[in-house]
Amino acid sequence: MIVKLTQDLARGFKPWKDMFHENEAALNALGGKLIFAGTEKDNDNKLMVIIDFESPEAMKAFGGHEGLKAKRAAAGAILETTVITPMSGESFTR
């Protein structure tokens, strides 16, 4: 199940990127795999992430993980701006 996540950042991409690398194993353990993460060319505070989750339950486990939420917020993620959009079942990666 591939999802697109958009989120505003308060401190730019680098703190978020560092946080991700420190916590990638936790995402993987919850059944998620990062496909892409980056900010807009002209706005380092507009983040887009593509994640492939093993199942809807894995996505819910990630979204409800309080420890990871706290780490994302500490890295500058403005959690209340998060929008998660499930992609169609025809989506694919290579």
Buried (B, 14 or more C-beta within 10 A) or exposed (E): BBBBBEBBBEBBBEBBBEBBEEBEEBBEEBBBBEEEBEBEEEEBBBBBBBBBBEEEEBBEBBBEBEEBBEBBBEBBBBEEBBEBEEEEEEEEEE
